[in-house]
Structures are given as C-alpha cells and as structure tokens.
C-alpha cells in the first residue's frame, strides 16, 4: 500500500509542470467555444483524466450526432495525439501527434478545422448509406 501511494505521489509531482503548462496554455485559453457546428466541451484549463496515463485536453463535440474531435496528452509517452469519433465509432489521427505545446499549436492550426469537416462529412455520408 505504501509503495502505491508513493508511486501516485511521484507521478503527480512529475506531471505537475506539464499539467500546469497545459492548464495555462494561452492558445488553449483562446480556443473558440463553437467551431464548424461543434462545441468546445473539454478545455485545456480543465483536462479530463482517462485511463492508461492519458488526459483529454481538448474535445470539440456534436452530441446530437455522436461526433467529436479530441486531443489527448499521454504522460507515459510524453506526447500529444488526436482521435475522432463519427457516430460514436473511434478513428485514430496521426496528424495531431506532437511532442510539445508549440508543435501541437501548429498542428491544430493546420488540421483542427479539417478534422471537424471530415467528421461531419463522414457522418453525413454514413447516414446516406444507411438510408439507401
């Protein structure tokens, strides 16, 4: 039990600088509340801790359609990555892979709107296929 508590404290201490940088990231604070029909649900200032050392730091969501584009940080790999969901089905994207916030910023500028469009278009295409 003591070893587990120590491991948790150590992990927290090691992550503190990264978590602080993510929470106070100026680019993250300036993200649009609405973009391309998606709402900003998770913000870098309040990331969601998930499993396997990952934190969801940005999530643009269209709840009605089950679509989203999420950006994550993994503390074990010390890197950022992205995935998107179309109708609840997950897809991986390597276009958001970044080793620091500066690189992630560049990738968000290049790809975020594209992936929001892609997600919406893929959902619409799947709906057409299901009707036909």
C-alpha positions as CSV (number, residue, x, y, z in Angstrom):
1,X,0.0,0.0,0.0
2,X,2.8,2.5,0.9
3,X,4.6,1.8,-2.4
4,X,1.3,2.5,-4.3
5,X,0.9,5.8,-2.5
6,X,4.5,6.7,-3.2
7,X,4.1,5.9,-6.9
8,X,1.0,8.1,-7.1
9,X,2.7,11.0,-5.4
10,X,5.7,10.7,-7.6
11,X,3.6,10.6,-10.8
12,X,1.7,13.7,-9.6
13,X,5.0,15.5,-8.9
14,X,6.4,14.6,-12.2
15,X,3.2,15.6,-14.1
16,X,2.7,18.9,-12.3
17,X,4.9,21.0,-14.6
18,X,3.2,19.5,-17.7
19,X,-0.3,19.8,-16.3
20,X,0.4,23.4,-15.3
21,X,1.6,24.3,-18.8
22,X,-1.5,22.7,-20.4
23,X,-3.8,24.5,-18.0
24,X,-2.2,27.9,-18.5
25,X,-1.6,27.5,-22.3
26,X,-2.6,30.8,-23.9
27,X,-3.6,29.1,-27.2
28,X,-5.8,26.7,-25.3
29,X,-7.5,29.6,-23.4
30,X,-8.3,31.3,-26.7
31,X,-10.0,28.3,-28.4
32,X,-13.4,29.1,-29.9
33,X,-16.4,28.0,-27.9
34,X,-18.1,26.9,-31.2
35,X,-16.5,25.8,-34.4
36,X,-17.9,24.3,-37.5
37,X,-21.1,23.1,-35.7
38,X,-19.1,21.6,-32.8
39,X,-19.0,22.8,-29.2
40,X,-15.9,23.0,-27.0
41,X,-16.7,20.5,-24.3
42,X,-13.3,19.9,-22.7
43,X,-10.8,22.7,-22.4
44,X,-7.1,22.6,-21.6
45,X,-7.8,24.5,-18.4
46,X,-9.8,21.6,-17.1
47,X,-8.5,18.4,-18.7
48,X,-10.2,15.0,-18.1
49,X,-8.0,12.2,-16.7
50,X,-8.6,9.0,-18.5
51,X,-7.0,5.5,-18.4
52,X,-3.5,4.4,-19.3
53,X,-1.9,7.8,-18.5
54,X,-4.0,9.8,-20.9
55,X,-5.7,13.1,-20.4
56,X,-8.3,14.6,-22.8
57,X,-7.3,18.2,-23.1
58,X,-9.5,19.4,-26.0
59,X,-12.7,18.0,-27.1
60,X,-15.0,19.5,-29.8
61,X,-18.3,17.7,-29.7
62,X,-21.6,17.4,-31.6
63,X,-23.5,15.4,-29.0
64,X,-26.6,15.0,-31.2
65,X,-24.7,13.1,-33.9
66,X,-22.2,11.3,-31.6
67,X,-19.3,13.1,-33.3
68,X,-16.2,14.6,-31.8
69,X,-12.5,15.5,-32.3
70,X,-10.4,15.1,-29.2
71,X,-6.8,16.0,-28.4
72,X,-5.0,14.0,-25.7
73,X,-1.8,14.1,-23.7
74,X,-0.2,10.8,-22.6
75,X,2.1,11.1,-19.6
76,X,3.9,7.8,-20.2
77,X,4.8,8.6,-23.8
78,X,5.1,12.3,-23.0
79,X,3.3,13.3,-26.2
80,X,0.1,14.7,-27.6
81,X,-2.2,12.8,-30.0
82,X,-5.7,13.0,-31.5
83,X,-8.6,10.9,-32.4
84,X,-12.1,11.5,-33.6
85,X,-15.4,9.7,-33.4
86,X,-18.1,9.5,-36.1
87,X,-21.4,8.3,-34.8
88,X,-19.5,7.1,-31.7
89,X,-17.0,5.0,-33.7
90,X,-13.4,5.9,-32.9
91,X,-10.8,6.7,-35.5
92,X,-7.1,7.5,-35.0
93,X,-5.4,10.5,-36.5
94,X,-1.6,10.9,-36.5
95,X,-1.9,14.5,-37.8
96,X,-2.1,15.8,-34.2
97,X,1.0,13.9,-32.9
98,X,3.2,16.4,-31.1
99,X,6.0,16.4,-28.5
100,X,5.2,19.8,-27.0
101,X,2.5,22.5,-26.9
102,X,4.2,24.6,-29.6
103,X,4.2,21.8,-32.1
104,X,0.6,20.9,-31.1
105,X,-0.4,24.5,-31.7
106,X,0.9,24.3,-35.3
107,X,-0.9,21.0,-35.9
108,X,-4.2,22.4,-34.5
109,X,-3.8,25.4,-36.9
110,X,-3.3,23.0,-39.8
111,X,-5.7,20.2,-39.0
112,X,-8.4,21.0,-36.5
113,X,-11.0,22.6,-38.9
114,X,-10.2,19.9,-41.5
115,X,-11.0,17.2,-39.0
116,X,-14.2,18.9,-37.8
117,X,-15.3,19.0,-41.5
118,X,-14.1,15.4,-42.1
119,X,-16.0,14.1,-39.1
120,X,-19.2,15.9,-40.1
121,X,-18.9,14.8,-43.8
122,X,-18.2,11.2,-42.8
123,X,-21.2,11.2,-40.6
124,X,-23.4,12.6,-43.3
125,X,-22.1,10.0,-45.8
126,X,-22.8,7.2,-43.4
127,X,-26.3,8.5,-42.9
128,X,-26.9,8.5,-46.7
129,X,-25.5,4.9,-46.9
130,X,-27.9,3.8,-44.2
131,X,-30.9,5.3,-45.9
132,X,-30.0,3.8,-49.3
